[in-house]
Amino acid sequence: MAKETHTQVLIIGAGIAGLSAASYLLRNGYSVMVVEQHTQPGGLCTSWKRNGYTVDYCVHWLMGTHEDSEFHQIWDELGAFVNADGSSVPIVNFDDFTTMELSTGEQVCLYSDREQLQKELLRIAPEDAREIGRFCHSLKKLADLPMTALTEQKSLRQVVRNAIKHIPSYLTMMQHITPMQSYAERFTSVHLRELFLSEIPPDWSLVALSLGLAQQHKKQAGYPVGGSLNLAKNIERVVKELGGNILYRCEVSEILVTDGVATGVRLADDRMISADRVISAADGHTTIYRMLSGKYVSKPLQCAYETYPLFPSSVMVALGVDRNCSDLPHGCSLYLDDPIIFFDGTHHNRIGVNVYHYDPTLAPKGKTLITVLFNTWEGSKWEELYEQDSQRYHEEKDRIAGEVINTLEKRFGEIAQHIEMVDVSTPHTVISYTGNWQGSYEGFAPTKQTLTRQLPKTLPALARCYLIGQWTSPGGGLPTAAKDGRDIAIRICREDGRLFQGARSG
């Protein structure tokens, strides 16, 4: 057996939450080791190479890209927007958030500018002028909502003053927690009802759409050129510069516990790493029910894993197109008269298309990456298919890719003959590389039930063990993960009587 090693803080998972926690703990004087089962950082904030193309899985827009936005502070502290060569990550802001196609064939553009958005919604539903006005006005309030609560160095008076200032925004946020089905019913127009329910499940909160849309007007949530993995590697590089130790290809089989205190981990190859504290930024279900054998489950967490709805998993078709596709919309949702039906029983009567003509790093010069994403809550069926009939699994991937290509050819033309790369990711792919429970890509779904309850970051009767990341913060998202890492560092500093330092020294 390999010699046991020791660290002050052991972090499981090199996703954004784990890297953030490592980065902040390191700059506050802790020795940190991160163990990651994959070969690279980022978790689901990832990309991969295929035939000269970079297939990007995660980022379409990111809160905090504008330097005047509050959340920018965290990304700046983490070094997310500084590339390996020292250059700044270019940020692309779009005039339109996306374009939605209704079942009637009507094209509706969700403009980034609120006034243009309001005019567009009035164009298709003048009878709902009053409710449209309320919606657009609420987006203005949401845009001013403080997202980070970076209050650790503020006086109580400043905290109270800031909270009072943003009361209208907080109240608007609470109103937007209403289920999408209920909100859609406020409109008379069948077009607007279809629009609001076309992409968001009816039991999810309105905030799943409105929070991202609200950020567009002030250009606070753009797209970082270089994509998802580049973002993660920028953060990883700072962790290493600060002296952090990241071990890849290291799967944790058990969190070690002595007398009710977490004391380290046992790896799958039987190596042991002892630690004064253990932070799991890995899949929550795996952490609680496998690494800890279900011995320390709190009632809130048990309730969450038994009753909370999940974000779906995904089937993503990536296409490398041997032509400049700048004539196509960067993002759109197309309605299909004839749905694409998966073997898992799910019917898809629309496809979400992303055309990355705005990111030259993802494709060779003059060429374009296109991705199409489908949601499915049947991740276990994809696992079973792969394990029981791998040939059919690959045939299903090929069939879906073929239907996607045919659809894009009919809508846009000059696509099929220019395709030189096809790659398909499934829930099995997600589970294989990240271990996410049921292949869910952001943990618990943003519903009224989940968003109005906080999940604990610790477990009963287990000291010095912390849980962070998507599975402890319903609604998910990269900003939430980054903030979770920062917050756990603040908590540990307070436990040890240290003054938290957010910025990097020097």
N, C-alpha and C positions, 0 to 999 in steps of 0.2 A: 504494500500500500504506500502511496506517495505520502511524503511528509506533510503533516497538517500545517496550514498557514493561518495567520491571524490578521484581522483588520479592525479598525474601530467601527466602521459602518459597512455592512455588506448589502448591496442593492441587487435584487433579482430583476433582470430585464433592462435592456438598453434601448427601450423606446423613449419617446420624448419625456415622459414623466420620470423615468429612471435616470436619464441623462441630466435632466434639470435638477433633480435632487442631488446628484453627484456633484454637479457644477457648483451649486450654492454651498453644499457642505464643505467642499474642498477650500473654497475661499474664506471659510470661517474656521479653518484650522483642523479639520478632521481628515484622517486618512480614510480613503474610500476605495472599495473594490466593487466593480460591477461584473456580474456574471450573466452571460447571454447565450441562449441555446443556438441562435442563428450565427451566421458568419459576418454579419454587418449590423450597424445600429439602425434605429428608427422604428422597429416593430412594423406596424401597418403603414407608417409614414415611409413608404419605400418605393423603389424603382428597380427595374432590372433590364439587362441588355438582351436584345434579340436582333441578330443580323444587321448590326450597325445602328439600330434604333434603341432608344431608351424608353421603356414602357413605364409610365408613371401611374401609380395606383391611387394616390391619396389626394393631394392638394389641388383644388380648383380655385379657391380663394382662402385667404388667411387673415383673420382678425389681428390688427395691430401692425399692419405694414406701413402705415403713414407715421412719420416721426412725431406728429402732433397728437396722435391717438394715445390714450392712456396705456393700452396694453403693449405698445411699442417698447416700453421700458424693459419688460421681461425679455423680449426677443433680443434687445440690444445687450442686456447683461449676459445673455447666453451666447452671444456671438452668432446668432442664426443668420444674419444678413451680411456676413463677411465671408467671402470665398477663400479658398486655400491660397490663392495668389495675392490676397490682400484687397482685392476689388470688392466693391459693394454689390450685393445681389440686386439686379434690376427688378423693379416692380411694375407689373402691367396692370393698369386699371381699365376696365371696359366701360363703354358707353351704355351697354345693356348687360344686365345680370344674366339673363337667358331669354330665349324665345320659346313660347309654348304654342303647340299646335292643338287646336280643339278637334273634337270628332266631326265638326262641320267643315273642317279644312281651314277655318279661320286662324290666322297667325297673330299671336298676341305677344308683344315685346315687353318684357319687364325691364324698363329703363332704369339705369342707376340714378339718374336725376329724378327727384320726387315730382317736380312739376310735369315733366314729360310722362312719367309713369301715370300720374293722375289723368292727364289728357288721354292716354292710351286706354285706360280702364273705362273712362267716360265714353270713348269712341264705341266700345262694344256693349256698354251697358249704361246709357244715359239715364235710365229709370232709377238707377242706384246712386245718383250723384251724391246724396247726403252721406250714405254709408262709405262710399269711395273716399270722400273728403275726410271722414273720420279715420279711415285706415291710413291714408297718406300722412295725416297729421300725427298719428300715433308712431309712424316710422321716424318722424323727426324727434320725438321724445326718446324713442329707443336708441337713436344714434348718440344721444347724450348720456346714456346709462353707463356709470362707471363699472368696468368689468373686472378689475383686479383687486380692489380694496388694499392697495399698497400702503398700509397704515402703520407699519411697525415702528416708524420713526416720527410719527405725528403726535402732537399733543391731543388730549381728550377734547379740548375745545375745537381743534381743527377737524377732528373726526366727526363731532356732532354737527359742526357747521357744514361740512361736506355732505353729510347725510341729509340734512334739511334741504340743502340746495337741490338735491337730486330726487326729492320725494315724488315730483310728477313723473319722472322716468321710472322709478320703482313701481308706482301705481300702474303705469302703462304695461310694464313687464308682467305684473300679476294678471292684468286683463288678457294678455296674450298667451297665458297658460291655458286658456280655454281650449277644448278639443276642436280640431279643424272642422269636423262635421257640424258642430254647433255654430261655429263662426260662419261657415259657408251658408247656412240657412238664413242668415241675416240679409242676404242679397235676394232680390227678386229675380234677377237675370239668371237663366239657366247656364249662360256662358260663364259668368263669374263663379257660379257654384262648381262647374266642371273645372275651371281654372284652379281654384283653391284645393280641389280634391284630386287633381290629376297626378300629383307626385307624392303628396304627403298622406299617409294612412289616416283614416277618419278619426281614430282615437288619439293620434299624436296632437301635441299642442301647436297652436298657430305659430308659436315662437320658432318652430323648426324651419319655417319659411321667413318670417318677418325679421328675425335678428340679423341674418346675413344680408337681407335686402336693405335693411336700415343703414348698414355700414357703408353701402356703396355711394351714397350721395356725397359724402365728404372724402371719398377715396381712402377709407380707413381699412379696407379689407381687399387688397389686390392679390395678384398671383405672383409669387417669387420665381423668377426665371431660374431654371436649373432643376426645378421640381422637388419632389418629396425627399428623396435620398440625399440630395445635395444639402437640403436644409438640415437633415439629421447629422450628416457628416460635419457640417460647420459647427454644430453644437458639440459633437463628439471631440472635435479637434481642440476646443477650449478645455474640455474635461481633461484631456491628456496633457495639455500645456500646464494645467494647474496641478499636475502630479497624480491624477487619477489612474487607476489600473483597471483596464477592461479586458475580461477574459471571454473570448468567443468560443463557440462549440462547447459550451458548458451547461448542460441541462441539470437543473436542481431536482433531485428526487425527494428530498426531505428537508424541512426546517428543523434544526435540532433545538430541543427544549430541555432545560435542566431546572427543576424546582420552580416551574412556572415562568421561567425567563428564557427568551430566545437567545441562543448562544452561537448560532452559526448555521451552516447548511452542509448537507451531504450531497455530492454530485452523483450523477448517474454512473460514473466510472468508479464510485466509492471513495473518491477523495473527499476530505473534509476541510472546510474553511471556517474557523471560529471567528466570532465577531462580538463586539459589545452591543451592537444593535443590528437588527435585520429589517430592511425595508423591501416589501414586495411590490414592484411595479409591473409584475407579470399578470397573466390572466387570473382574475379573481377566483373563479371557480376552481381552477387547478391549485391555487395557493391554499384555499381553505379546505378543500375536500381531498386533495391528494398530498400536497406537501405537509399539511398539518393533520391529515387523516380525519377531518371533520370534528376534531376534539374541542375546538374553541369557537364554535359558531354562535354569534349573538343572535337574539331574536330578530332584530331589524335586518340583518344580513340573510338569515334563513328565510324570512318573509320575502326579501327581494329576489333571491334565487328560485323561490318556489312560485312566486306570483307576478313579478314584474315582467312586462313585455320587453323583448330585446330589439335592438337594431337588427336588421337582416344581415345575412351574409350576401355574397355577390357572385355573379358570373360576369366576367369582364372580357370582352373581345377587343383585342388590340390589333390595329392594322397599320403596316408601314406602306405609305402610298408614294409612289415614285413620281410625284408632281407637287407643285406649289398649290396649296389649297386655300390660299388667302381669300378666295372668292366665296368661301363657305362661312356660315356663322360659327363663331368660336364655341358656342354652346347652344343646344336646342333639345327640345323634347318633341319627338314625332309621334303622331297618332297612327296606329296601324288598323286598317279595316279587317285584316286577317291576322289575328294574334299569333305570336311565336309561342309555341307550347313546349315546355320542358318535360323530360321524362318524369320529373318529380311531381307533376300534376299542376304546376303553376302556369297560368296564362298571362302573357304580356302583350297588352294592346298599345303599348307605347315604348319607345326606346330613347334613352338619354344619350346624346351624342356630344363628344368633346373633340374639337378639331384644334390641335396644338400648333397652328401656324404662327402663333405669337411667341413660341419658345424654340429658338433655333438649336438649342442644346440637345433636344430630344430626337432629332433626325438629321441625316446628312443634308448638306446644302441643297436647296431646291426640292426637298422632299418633306413629307408631313406625317406625323403620328396622329392617328385617329383612334379614340377608344369609345366603346359603347358599354354601358353598365346596366345590368339587370339585378334587381333585388330578389332574394328568395329566403324564406324562413325554413327551408327544408334542407339545411346543411347536413343533417345526419343521413339523409337518403343519398347524397353525393358521396359521403364516406363509404356507405355500404356498397354503392355501385362500384367504386374504385376497388374495394377489397374483394368483391365477389365476381366481378366481370370487368377487368381492366380494359379489354378490347371494346366493349360496349361503351364504357366511360369515354374513351378517346373518340369513338364514333359519334357520341352525343356532342362532344365539344366541336368536332368538325361540322356536324349538321347545323348547330347553332351559328357558328361562324359563317357558314354558307348562306343561311337565311338573312343574317345581318348584312352581308355583302350585297345580296340581291336587293334588299330594302334600300340601302344607300345608293346603289346604282339607279334604281327607279326614281329616287328623290333628287339626287344631285347630278347623276351622269358622270362619265369619265372617272369612275372609281375602280370598278372591277379589273379592267385591263391594266391598271397601274399598280395593283397590289403586289408587293414583293416580300411582305412579312405578315404572318398571321400567328397570333398567340392568344390562348384562351386560359384565363384563370378561373377557378371554381371554388366553392366552399372547401373542397378537399385541399386545394392549394393553400388557402388561408390557414386551415387547421394544421397542415403539415409544417408550415414555416413559422407560425406564431403561437399555435396552441390555443387560439381564442375559442372560448366555449361556444359550441354550435356554429363556429365560423363568424359570429357576430363581429362587425367591424368597429362598433363604437359602444359596446356594452349595453346598458339598459336604455330603452327608448325614451324620448322626451314626451311623456304624457303628464296629465295633471296629477296623477298619483305619484309619479316618480320625481317630478320637479319640485314638489312641495314638501319633500322629505329629505333630510340629510342622512347619509349613510356614515357609520363610524369609520374612523381611520385606524382603530385599534380593535383588538379582540379581547373578550372577557377572560380573566384569569391567565392572561399571557402578557408579560411585561416585555418592553423593549422590542416589540414587533409592530410594524406599521404597514398599512395598506394604502397605496396611492394609485392614481391612474383612472382609466375609463370606468372601471367597475365600481369605483367608490364615488363617482360623480356623474349621476344620470344626466343624459344629454350629450355627454362626450365631447369630442373635439380636441384638436391640438392645443389651442390656448388653455383649455381646462387642464390638460395634462401638464403643460409647462408650469402653470400656476400651482398645481398640486405639488410638484417638486419643490418649488420655492417655499410653499406654505409648510411642508414637512420639515424643511431645513430651519425655518423660523421657530417651529415648535421644539425641535431638538435643541436649538441654541437656548431657548428659554428654559428648558428643563435643566440645562447645564449652567445657567446663569451667564451665558455669553451674549454680548451685544451683536445682533445679527448684522452682517455686512452683505449688502446686495451686489454692489458694483465690484468689479475686479480691481485689485490693488495695482498701482502703477499705470 
